[in-house]
Amino acid sequence: MGHSSSVSVRPVAVVTGASAGVGRATAIALADAGYDVGLIARGEAGLRAAADDVLGHGGRALGVAADVAEWTEVRDAARAIEEHLGPVEVWVNNAMTTVFAPVADTDPAEIRRATEVTYLGQVHGAMAALELMRPRDRGLIVSVGSALAFRGIPLQAAYCGSKFAVRGFMESLRTELLHEGSGVRVSMVHMPALNTPQFDWCRSRMPDHPQPVPPIYQPEVAARAILASVRHRRRQRIVGGWNWMIIQGNKVAPGFFDHYAARTAWSGQQVTGQPVEDRPGNLDEAADAKPGTEQGAHGGFDQRAHGVLDRQFLRSLGQVGRELVESLRDRARELAGAPSR
């Protein structure tokens, strides 16, 4: 779908989870940078719209409906894209889904499905890319990671576990390619909180509407970081100064950040005063499969997606400082064997 068959000398990139959010923004950024783009996602309406975006930005496009949790579907999609667009030079693994809920309120089958999409989807994408790239001894696999690949938070166990696993897999794959002396490269881009449709689409059992933990950035920030990794092929990139500080601090004092996450991330992931009923979300069915359901790159937080310069975030820094102090006390009490709160 959305296929243009004219001869092109542009390089070819593939993006999974391309129908919305970071994947949609990345497909547009790649087209602007001179790439033809293969688009993989489940939602056919979203795929058509994404293909139209790529065409509108000067690239050829081929959208392939596939579930990244299924190896054969990913491999077949990769082969179809290469057959129609040409040799794949860049593969961006981005597809994800999750369940916003405490572990105690999550079904094991839900965690399995979220893991199959978010973790195994990247494994399948990398393996399909390798089948194409290794014989040519060139290419780049970009893994879209997260600050939550380093620091787990409440209500996101399925997602955090998957992103931790992705980081380990990609590090192992990178070492194997280095051992071979391969020309294929692996790059990881770890994202901050982003204003994408996932907070409207993913399954939730939280009492209020889920939101990204501030500071929030637009998906185009993520797309620019991915494009920079395509150009410079750095091993790893952490997007967002706040993200970077949390990740570095967690290396030094993970126990302290356990308490900080326990204190702040529960409420920080909900829009207070906006109750929402339990919803099935997009675990099993794409949210943008039918006409009229595609949403584009952005979620519902455009007014907050200014990163650390967001006024509401800046006003919250005093409370952040107080929570840091209380978290330090909680950790001290835990080490002393006393109740933390």
NUKOLGU-997554 format. One record per residue (C-alpha): residue number from 1; x, y, z. Coordinates in steps of 0.001 Angstrom, whole numbers, plus 524288, in hexadecimal, padded with zeros to 5 digits. Example, Ala and Ser with C-alpha at 12.3 -4.5 7.8 and 13.67 -1.06 7.14 Angstrom:
<rs>
i: 1 | px: 8300C | py: 7EE6C | pz: 81E78 .
i: 2 | px: 83566 | py: 7FBDC | pz: 81BE4 .
</rs>
This chain:
<rs>
i: 1 | px: 80000 | py: 80000 | pz: 80000 .
i: 2 | px: 804C9 | py: 80D95 | pz: 7FCFF .
i: 3 | px: 80EB4 | py: 807BE | pz: 7F3AC .
i: 4 | px: 81595 | py: 80FCC | pz: 7E959 .
i: 5 | px: 81CA3 | py: 8077C | pz: 7DF43 .
i: 6 | px: 824A2 | py: 811DB | pz: 7D82C .
i: 7 | px: 8333A | py: 80F75 | pz: 7D763 .
i: 8 | px: 83AA4 | py: 81621 | pz: 7E273 .
i: 9 | px: 848AD | py: 8174C | pz: 7E6A0 .
i: 10 | px: 844EE | py: 81B59 | pz: 7F466 .
i: 11 | px: 84952 | py: 81272 | pz: 7FF8B .
i: 12 | px: 83EDF | py: 80A54 | pz: 8063A .
i: 13 | px: 83B22 | py: 80A42 | pz: 814A0 .
i: 14 | px: 8313F | py: 801F1 | pz: 81BE7 .
i: 15 | px: 8299B | py: 8069B | pz: 827C3 .
i: 16 | px: 82177 | py: 7FDBB | pz: 83073 .
i: 17 | px: 81628 | py: 80366 | pz: 837F7 .
i: 18 | px: 815AA | py: 80D16 | pz: 82CCD .
i: 19 | px: 8073D | py: 81055 | pz: 82CB1 .
i: 20 | px: 8078D | py: 819D4 | pz: 83828 .
i: 21 | px: 80FB9 | py: 8205F | pz: 842A0 .
i: 22 | px: 81E7F | py: 81FC8 | pz: 841D2 .
i: 23 | px: 81E00 | py: 8167C | pz: 8363E .
i: 24 | px: 8157D | py: 81FC2 | pz: 82E64 .
i: 25 | px: 81E17 | py: 82B83 | pz: 8318B .
i: 26 | px: 82A4A | py: 8239D | pz: 82E41 .
i: 27 | px: 824EE | py: 81F41 | pz: 8211E .
i: 28 | px: 82295 | py: 82D79 | pz: 81D7A .
i: 29 | px: 8301D | py: 8318D | pz: 8223C .
i: 30 | px: 83676 | py: 826B8 | pz: 81A45 .
i: 31 | px: 82EEB | py: 82AA4 | pz: 80E19 .
i: 32 | px: 83343 | py: 838B5 | pz: 81014 .
i: 33 | px: 84140 | py: 833CA | pz: 8114E .
i: 34 | px: 840AD | py: 82CFC | pz: 80428 .
i: 35 | px: 83C1E | py: 81F34 | pz: 8076B .
i: 36 | px: 831A5 | py: 816A6 | pz: 801AD .
i: 37 | px: 82A8A | py: 81065 | pz: 80D15 .
i: 38 | px: 824CC | py: 8030E | pz: 80FBE .
i: 39 | px: 81A31 | py: 8040C | pz: 81A19 .
i: 40 | px: 8165E | py: 7F8CD | pz: 822FD .
i: 41 | px: 80AEB | py: 7F945 | pz: 82C7D .
i: 42 | px: 7FE0A | py: 7F264 | pz: 82F2E .
i: 43 | px: 7F4D5 | py: 7FDC8 | pz: 82CA3 .
i: 44 | px: 7F170 | py: 7FE99 | pz: 81E31 .
i: 45 | px: 7EB37 | py: 80C1D | pz: 81EDF .
i: 46 | px: 7F719 | py: 8114F | pz: 82604 .
i: 47 | px: 8002F | py: 80AC4 | pz: 81C4C .
i: 48 | px: 7F941 | py: 81109 | pz: 810C5 .
i: 49 | px: 7FA31 | py: 81E65 | pz: 81704 .
i: 50 | px: 80885 | py: 81C55 | pz: 81A56 .
i: 51 | px: 80B5E | py: 81832 | pz: 80C59 .
i: 52 | px: 80499 | py: 82481 | pz: 8078B .
i: 53 | px: 80D48 | py: 82C74 | pz: 810AB .
i: 54 | px: 81998 | py: 82640 | pz: 80B27 .
i: 55 | px: 814FE | py: 82881 | pz: 7FD3E .
i: 56 | px: 811D2 | py: 83699 | pz: 800A3 .
i: 57 | px: 81FA6 | py: 8387C | pz: 805B3 .
i: 58 | px: 82623 | py: 8339D | pz: 7F95C .
i: 59 | px: 82841 | py: 8252E | pz: 7FC10 .
i: 60 | px: 822BA | py: 81894 | pz: 7F6D5 .
i: 61 | px: 81B2F | py: 810A9 | pz: 800C6 .
i: 62 | px: 8167D | py: 802DF | pz: 802E9 .
i: 63 | px: 80DAF | py: 7FFF5 | pz: 80E73 .
i: 64 | px: 80CE4 | py: 7F1CE | pz: 812EF .
i: 65 | px: 80307 | py: 7EDA4 | pz: 81D2C .
i: 66 | px: 80A07 | py: 7E46D | pz: 82677 .
i: 67 | px: 80A65 | py: 7E0EB | pz: 834DD .
i: 68 | px: 8188B | py: 7E234 | pz: 83950 .
i: 69 | px: 815FA | py: 7D7DF | pz: 843B4 .
i: 70 | px: 81551 | py: 7CDEE | pz: 83894 .
i: 71 | px: 822A0 | py: 7CAA4 | pz: 832BD .
i: 72 | px: 81D88 | py: 7C5D7 | pz: 825AA .
i: 73 | px: 81587 | py: 7D23C | pz: 823B0 .
i: 74 | px: 82156 | py: 7DAE4 | pz: 82646 .
i: 75 | px: 82A2C | py: 7D2F3 | pz: 81D5D .
i: 76 | px: 82012 | py: 7D309 | pz: 81273 .
i: 77 | px: 81E2D | py: 7E1BF | pz: 81417 .
i: 78 | px: 82CDF | py: 7E3F1 | pz: 81343 .
i: 79 | px: 82DDA | py: 7DC06 | pz: 806CF .
i: 80 | px: 82246 | py: 7E314 | pz: 800AB .
i: 81 | px: 8280D | py: 7F065 | pz: 803C5 .
i: 82 | px: 83543 | py: 7ECCE | pz: 7FE2D .
i: 83 | px: 82EFB | py: 7E716 | pz: 7F1FA .
i: 84 | px: 826DA | py: 7F34C | pz: 7EF66 .
i: 85 | px: 82F92 | py: 7FE5D | pz: 7F43D .
i: 86 | px: 83D6C | py: 7F900 | pz: 7F381 .
i: 87 | px: 8485C | py: 7F544 | pz: 7FD01 .
i: 88 | px: 84530 | py: 7F8EB | pz: 80B08 .
i: 89 | px: 84FF6 | py: 8016B | pz: 810CC .
i: 90 | px: 8496D | py: 80554 | pz: 81DA1 .
i: 91 | px: 83FDE | py: 7FDE4 | pz: 82643 .
i: 92 | px: 83948 | py: 80532 | pz: 8318A .
i: 93 | px: 83326 | py: 7FC84 | pz: 83BF9 .
i: 94 | px: 828AE | py: 8049D | pz: 84292 .
i: 95 | px: 81C01 | py: 7FCDF | pz: 8442C .
i: 96 | px: 816AC | py: 7FBCC | pz: 851FC .
i: 97 | px: 80AC0 | py: 7F9B7 | pz: 85A52 .
i: 98 | px: 808AD | py: 7F8CD | pz: 868E3 .
i: 99 | px: 7FF45 | py: 7F7C0 | pz: 87451 .
i: 100 | px: 7FE26 | py: 80320 | pz: 87DC6 .
i: 101 | px: 7FB37 | py: 7FBFF | pz: 88A80 .
i: 102 | px: 8015E | py: 7F6EE | pz: 89711 .
i: 103 | px: 80713 | py: 7E952 | pz: 895C5 .
i: 104 | px: 7FCBF | py: 7E42C | pz: 89F37 .
i: 105 | px: 7F20A | py: 7E8BD | pz: 895E6 .
i: 106 | px: 7F884 | py: 7E395 | pz: 8898A .
i: 107 | px: 7F5C2 | py: 7D668 | pz: 88368 .
i: 108 | px: 801C5 | py: 7CE4B | pz: 87FDC .
i: 109 | px: 7FC91 | py: 7CD2F | pz: 871FB .
i: 110 | px: 7FCA9 | py: 7DC02 | pz: 870E9 .
i: 111 | px: 80AD8 | py: 7DCB0 | pz: 8750D .
i: 112 | px: 80E2F | py: 7D1F3 | pz: 86B63 .
i: 113 | px: 80788 | py: 7D91A | pz: 86028 .
i: 114 | px: 80DC2 | py: 7E63F | pz: 86385 .
i: 115 | px: 81AF5 | py: 7DF73 | pz: 8643E .
i: 116 | px: 818F6 | py: 7D87F | pz: 8574A .
i: 117 | px: 81650 | py: 7E569 | pz: 85071 .
i: 118 | px: 81FC1 | py: 7EE6B | pz: 8577B .
i: 119 | px: 82B35 | py: 7E519 | pz: 8598A .
i: 120 | px: 829B2 | py: 7D9F6 | pz: 84FD0 .
i: 121 | px: 8253A | py: 7E3C9 | pz: 8459B .
i: 122 | px: 832B6 | py: 7E9F3 | pz: 84641 .
i: 123 | px: 8393E | py: 7DC94 | pz: 84627 .
i: 124 | px: 83195 | py: 7D8BB | pz: 83A0A .
i: 125 | px: 83467 | py: 7E5B5 | pz: 83388 .
i: 126 | px: 842EE | py: 7E483 | pz: 8361D .
i: 127 | px: 8435E | py: 7D68E | pz: 8311A .
i: 128 | px: 83BC9 | py: 7DA00 | pz: 824C9 .
i: 129 | px: 844E8 | py: 7E581 | pz: 82276 .
i: 130 | px: 850CE | py: 7DCDF | pz: 82462 .
i: 131 | px: 84BF8 | py: 7D34D | pz: 81A15 .
i: 132 | px: 84C0E | py: 7DE87 | pz: 81069 .
i: 133 | px: 85806 | py: 7E601 | pz: 81508 .
i: 134 | px: 8623D | py: 7DBC9 | pz: 818A4 .
i: 135 | px: 86423 | py: 7D677 | pz: 80ACD .
i: 136 | px: 86704 | py: 7E47E | pz: 8065E .
i: 137 | px: 86F3D | py: 7E743 | pz: 81287 .
i: 138 | px: 868EB | py: 7F471 | pz: 814C9 .
i: 139 | px: 85D21 | py: 7FA7E | pz: 81B47 .
i: 140 | px: 85860 | py: 80041 | pz: 8280E .
i: 141 | px: 84E90 | py: 7FB07 | pz: 831E9 .
i: 142 | px: 8490E | py: 805BB | pz: 83AA9 .
i: 143 | px: 84273 | py: 80170 | pz: 84739 .
i: 144 | px: 838ED | py: 80B23 | pz: 84D22 .
i: 145 | px: 83AE9 | py: 809C0 | pz: 85BAE .
i: 146 | px: 836ED | py: 811A4 | pz: 8677C .
i: 147 | px: 83B79 | py: 81737 | pz: 8744A .
i: 148 | px: 8330F | py: 80C1B | pz: 8797B .
i: 149 | px: 83D23 | py: 802A6 | pz: 87419 .
i: 150 | px: 845A4 | py: 80736 | pz: 87F81 .
i: 151 | px: 83BEC | py: 80B1A | pz: 88A15 .
i: 152 | px: 82F89 | py: 80387 | pz: 88D0B .
i: 153 | px: 82394 | py: 80AEB | pz: 891C0 .
i: 154 | px: 8165E | py: 806C9 | pz: 89749 .
i: 155 | px: 80AD4 | py: 803D0 | pz: 88E5C .
i: 156 | px: 813F0 | py: 800A6 | pz: 88301 .
i: 157 | px: 819D7 | py: 7F36F | pz: 88667 .
i: 158 | px: 81668 | py: 7ED64 | pz: 87939 .
i: 159 | px: 81C9F | py: 7F891 | pz: 871BB .
i: 160 | px: 8287B | py: 7FA47 | pz: 87A86 .
i: 161 | px: 82B6B | py: 7EBBF | pz: 87A63 .
i: 162 | px: 82AA5 | py: 7EB93 | pz: 86B93 .
i: 163 | px: 83371 | py: 7F76A | pz: 869D8 .
i: 164 | px: 83D98 | py: 7F1F6 | pz: 87355 .
i: 165 | px: 83D75 | py: 7E573 | pz: 86B4D .
i: 166 | px: 83EDB | py: 7ECD7 | pz: 85E7B .
i: 167 | px: 84AE0 | py: 7F3D9 | pz: 8639B .
i: 168 | px: 85142 | py: 7E70C | pz: 8677B .
i: 169 | px: 84E2F | py: 7E098 | pz: 85A80 .
i: 170 | px: 8535F | py: 7EBF1 | pz: 85281 .
i: 171 | px: 85FDA | py: 7ECC4 | pz: 85A75 .
i: 172 | px: 86224 | py: 7DE3E | pz: 85836 .
i: 173 | px: 85F4F | py: 7DF76 | pz: 849B9 .
i: 174 | px: 8689C | py: 7EAF4 | pz: 8489E .
i: 175 | px: 873A8 | py: 7E337 | pz: 84EDE .
i: 176 | px: 87165 | py: 7D7E0 | pz: 84583 .
i: 177 | px: 8720A | py: 7E0E0 | pz: 839C1 .
i: 178 | px: 87E80 | py: 7E707 | pz: 83F06 .
i: 179 | px: 8843F | py: 7D966 | pz: 840EE .
i: 180 | px: 88143 | py: 7D646 | pz: 832BA .
i: 181 | px: 88706 | py: 7E2F9 | pz: 82DEA .
i: 182 | px: 879DC | py: 7E551 | pz: 827A6 .
i: 183 | px: 8763E | py: 7F1C2 | pz: 82085 .
i: 184 | px: 86898 | py: 7F107 | pz: 82688 .
i: 185 | px: 866E1 | py: 7FA46 | pz: 831FC .
i: 186 | px: 85D7F | py: 7FB28 | pz: 83D8C .
i: 187 | px: 85965 | py: 807F4 | pz: 843BD .
i: 188 | px: 85054 | py: 80A17 | pz: 84F59 .
i: 189 | px: 848AF | py: 816B1 | pz: 8517C .
i: 190 | px: 842B8 | py: 817D0 | pz: 85F0A .
i: 191 | px: 836F4 | py: 820B3 | pz: 85F83 .
i: 192 | px: 83100 | py: 8298B | pz: 869C4 .
i: 193 | px: 82263 | py: 82AC4 | pz: 86C31 .
i: 194 | px: 81BF0 | py: 82D84 | pz: 85F1E .
i: 195 | px: 80EEC | py: 832EA | pz: 85AA9 .
i: 196 | px: 80A3D | py: 82758 | pz: 8528B .
i: 197 | px: 7FD19 | py: 8207A | pz: 850F5 .
i: 198 | px: 80137 | py: 81538 | pz: 859D4 .
i: 199 | px: 7FAD7 | py: 81BED | pz: 86578 .
i: 200 | px: 7EDC4 | py: 81B67 | pz: 85E75 .
i: 201 | px: 7EFE4 | py: 80E1A | pz: 85847 .
i: 202 | px: 7F67C | py: 8051A | pz: 8621E .
i: 203 | px: 7EF0B | py: 7FCD5 | pz: 86BE4 .
i: 204 | px: 7ED41 | py: 803A3 | pz: 878F0 .
i: 205 | px: 7E7F3 | py: 8004A | pz: 8865E .
i: 206 | px: 7EBDA | py: 80D25 | pz: 88C92 .
i: 207 | px: 7E0CF | py: 8153D | pz: 8926F .
i: 208 | px: 7E4A8 | py: 82192 | pz: 88AFF .
i: 209 | px: 7E8FC | py: 82385 | pz: 87CF5 .
i: 210 | px: 7F729 | py: 81F35 | pz: 87AFD .
i: 211 | px: 80157 | py: 82945 | pz: 8775C .
i: 212 | px: 8100D | py: 829A7 | pz: 874DE .
i: 213 | px: 81829 | py: 82CCF | pz: 880EC .
i: 214 | px: 81C56 | py: 83B19 | pz: 87F1F .
i: 215 | px: 82447 | py: 84102 | pz: 8791B .
i: 216 | px: 81D61 | py: 83D63 | pz: 86C71 .
i: 217 | px: 82317 | py: 83ED7 | pz: 85EC8 .
i: 218 | px: 81D0B | py: 83E8C | pz: 8514A .
i: 219 | px: 81F34 | py: 8326F | pz: 848C1 .
i: 220 | px: 826C6 | py: 83ACC | pz: 83F06 .
i: 221 | px: 83166 | py: 83C39 | pz: 84964 .
i: 222 | px: 83289 | py: 82D6E | pz: 8496D .
i: 223 | px: 8328F | py: 82CF1 | pz: 83A97 .
i: 224 | px: 83DB4 | py: 836C7 | pz: 839CE .
i: 225 | px: 84598 | py: 82EB0 | pz: 84377 .
i: 226 | px: 8434D | py: 82265 | pz: 83B6A .
i: 227 | px: 84756 | py: 8297D | pz: 82F0F .
i: 228 | px: 853B7 | py: 82E38 | pz: 835E1 .
i: 229 | px: 856D0 | py: 8201D | pz: 8396A .
i: 230 | px: 854B7 | py: 81C28 | pz: 82B42 .
i: 231 | px: 85E6A | py: 8268A | pz: 82704 .
i: 232 | px: 868B5 | py: 824DD | pz: 8319D .
i: 233 | px: 86694 | py: 8169F | pz: 835C2 .
i: 234 | px: 869A5 | py: 818E0 | pz: 84401 .
i: 235 | px: 8689B | py: 80D11 | pz: 84CD2 .
i: 236 | px: 85EBE | py: 8138B | pz: 855D0 .
i: 237 | px: 857A7 | py: 82070 | pz: 85717 .
i: 238 | px: 84FB6 | py: 824F4 | pz: 862DB .
i: 239 | px: 845C3 | py: 82F4A | pz: 85F25 .
i: 240 | px: 8427D | py: 83A02 | pz: 868E8 .
i: 241 | px: 84AEE | py: 83FEC | pz: 873A1 .
i: 242 | px: 8417A | py: 83C12 | pz: 87E74 .
i: 243 | px: 841B2 | py: 82E21 | pz: 8796C .
i: 244 | px: 8506F | py: 82E25 | pz: 8796E .
i: 245 | px: 85120 | py: 832E5 | pz: 8878C .
i: 246 | px: 8476F | py: 8289C | pz: 88C55 .
i: 247 | px: 84ECA | py: 81DAD | pz: 8855E .
i: 248 | px: 85C02 | py: 82213 | pz: 88A93 .
i: 249 | px: 856B2 | py: 823FB | pz: 89849 .
i: 250 | px: 8506E | py: 8169E | pz: 89810 .
i: 251 | px: 85D9F | py: 81075 | pz: 8953C .
i: 252 | px: 862E8 | py: 81637 | pz: 8A1D7 .
i: 253 | px: 85727 | py: 81507 | pz: 8AAE0 .
i: 254 | px: 84CF0 | py: 80B9D | pz: 8A586 .
i: 255 | px: 846E3 | py: 80953 | pz: 8B2E8 .
i: 256 | px: 84477 | py: 817D6 | pz: 8B492 .
i: 257 | px: 83E12 | py: 8189A | pz: 8A727 .
i: 258 | px: 83575 | py: 80CF9 | pz: 8AAB3 .
i: 259 | px: 82F7B | py: 8157A | pz: 8B522 .
i: 260 | px: 82EEA | py: 82180 | pz: 8AC71 .
i: 261 | px: 82798 | py: 819D4 | pz: 8A1EF .
i: 262 | px: 81E86 | py: 81416 | pz: 8AC3E .
i: 263 | px: 81B5E | py: 821BB | pz: 8B127 .
i: 264 | px: 819EC | py: 82910 | pz: 8A451 .
i: 265 | px: 8177E | py: 8202C | pz: 898A3 .
i: 266 | px: 80A44 | py: 81AE4 | pz: 89D07 .
i: 267 | px: 80367 | py: 82802 | pz: 89CB2 .
i: 268 | px: 80CAE | py: 82D38 | pz: 89254 .
i: 269 | px: 80727 | py: 82387 | pz: 88882 .
i: 270 | px: 7F909 | py: 827CE | pz: 88A3E .
i: 271 | px: 7F1A3 | py: 833FF | pz: 88677 .
i: 272 | px: 7EB78 | py: 8375D | pz: 8938B .
i: 273 | px: 7DCE7 | py: 83992 | pz: 89281 .
i: 274 | px: 7DB44 | py: 832C6 | pz: 88567 .
i: 275 | px: 7D5B3 | py: 8257F | pz: 888ED .
i: 276 | px: 7D5A0 | py: 81B22 | pz: 87E68 .
i: 277 | px: 7CF2A | py: 80DD3 | pz: 87E0D .
i: 278 | px: 7D719 | py: 80169 | pz: 87C4E .
i: 279 | px: 7D993 | py: 7FFDD | pz: 86DC9 .
i: 280 | px: 7DE0D | py: 7F44B | pz: 865A5 .
i: 281 | px: 7E80C | py: 7FC8E | pz: 85E6E .
i: 282 | px: 7F017 | py: 7F7FE | pz: 852E5 .
i: 283 | px: 7F654 | py: 7EBC1 | pz: 85889 .
i: 284 | px: 7EEC7 | py: 7E2A9 | pz: 84FAA .
i: 285 | px: 7E928 | py: 7EB96 | pz: 84538 .
i: 286 | px: 7EEF7 | py: 7F78A | pz: 83EB3 .
i: 287 | px: 7E8C0 | py: 80452 | pz: 842D5 .
i: 288 | px: 7EA5B | py: 80A41 | pz: 83540 .
i: 289 | px: 7E5A3 | py: 7FF30 | pz: 82CA1 .
i: 290 | px: 7D8D1 | py: 80519 | pz: 827E3 .
i: 291 | px: 7D6BE | py: 8116C | pz: 81FC0 .
i: 292 | px: 7D5DE | py: 81D6F | pz: 8285B .
i: 293 | px: 7DDB4 | py: 8178F | pz: 83384 .
i: 294 | px: 7EB73 | py: 81BAB | pz: 82FA4 .
i: 295 | px: 7F10F | py: 825EC | pz: 838C4 .
i: 296 | px: 7FE51 | py: 829F2 | pz: 83375 .
i: 297 | px: 80A78 | py: 82C31 | pz: 83B61 .
i: 298 | px: 80507 | py: 83443 | pz: 84694 .
i: 299 | px: 7FD4F | py: 8307B | pz: 85290 .
i: 300 | px: 7F4E6 | py: 83951 | pz: 85ADD .
i: 301 | px: 7FF81 | py: 840C6 | pz: 86229 .
i: 302 | px: 803C1 | py: 84B16 | pz: 85866 .
i: 303 | px: 8021B | py: 855CA | pz: 86296 .
i: 304 | px: 80BBA | py: 84F04 | pz: 86BC6 .
i: 305 | px: 815AF | py: 849E6 | pz: 861ED .
i: 306 | px: 8201E | py: 85452 | pz: 86386 .
i: 307 | px: 82A2B | py: 84C08 | pz: 86AB2 .
i: 308 | px: 830DB | py: 85222 | pz: 87668 .
i: 309 | px: 82C2B | py: 85F98 | pz: 871EF .
i: 310 | px: 81DEA | py: 85C26 | pz: 87451 .
i: 311 | px: 81894 | py: 865FD | pz: 87E07 .
i: 312 | px: 81121 | py: 85BFF | pz: 885F2 .
i: 313 | px: 81D44 | py: 85398 | pz: 8870C .
i: 314 | px: 82589 | py: 85F33 | pz: 88B31 .
i: 315 | px: 81B75 | py: 862C4 | pz: 89587 .
i: 316 | px: 81C20 | py: 854D0 | pz: 89AA9 .
i: 317 | px: 82ACB | py: 8551D | pz: 89D5C .
i: 318 | px: 828E7 | py: 859C1 | pz: 8AB4A .
i: 319 | px: 82059 | py: 84DFC | pz: 8AE15 .
i: 320 | px: 82A3D | py: 84565 | pz: 8A70D .
i: 321 | px: 834A6 | py: 84A2E | pz: 8B083 .
i: 322 | px: 82C04 | py: 84711 | pz: 8BC2E .
i: 323 | px: 82933 | py: 83979 | pz: 8B6F1 .
i: 324 | px: 837B5 | py: 8371C | pz: 8B508 .
i: 325 | px: 83A29 | py: 83A8D | pz: 8C346 .
i: 326 | px: 82F15 | py: 831C9 | pz: 8C7E6 .
i: 327 | px: 833EE | py: 826BA | pz: 8BF28 .
i: 328 | px: 8415E | py: 827E7 | pz: 8C55B .
i: 329 | px: 83B11 | py: 826BF | pz: 8D2C0 .
i: 330 | px: 8331A | py: 81B11 | pz: 8CE42 .
i: 331 | px: 83F5D | py: 8145A | pz: 8C97C .
i: 332 | px: 8467C | py: 8173A | pz: 8D631 .
i: 333 | px: 83B11 | py: 8115E | pz: 8DDE0 .
i: 334 | px: 83B36 | py: 8055A | pz: 8D519 .
i: 335 | px: 849B6 | py: 80349 | pz: 8D765 .
i: 336 | px: 84743 | py: 804BD | pz: 8E5E7 .
i: 337 | px: 83CBC | py: 7FA5F | pz: 8E53F .
i: 338 | px: 8317D | py: 803A5 | pz: 8E83B .
i: 339 | px: 824ED | py: 80581 | pz: 8E03E .
i: 340 | px: 827A7 | py: 80F3F | pz: 8D556 .
i: 341 | px: 81AA4 | py: 81657 | pz: 8D538 .
</rs>
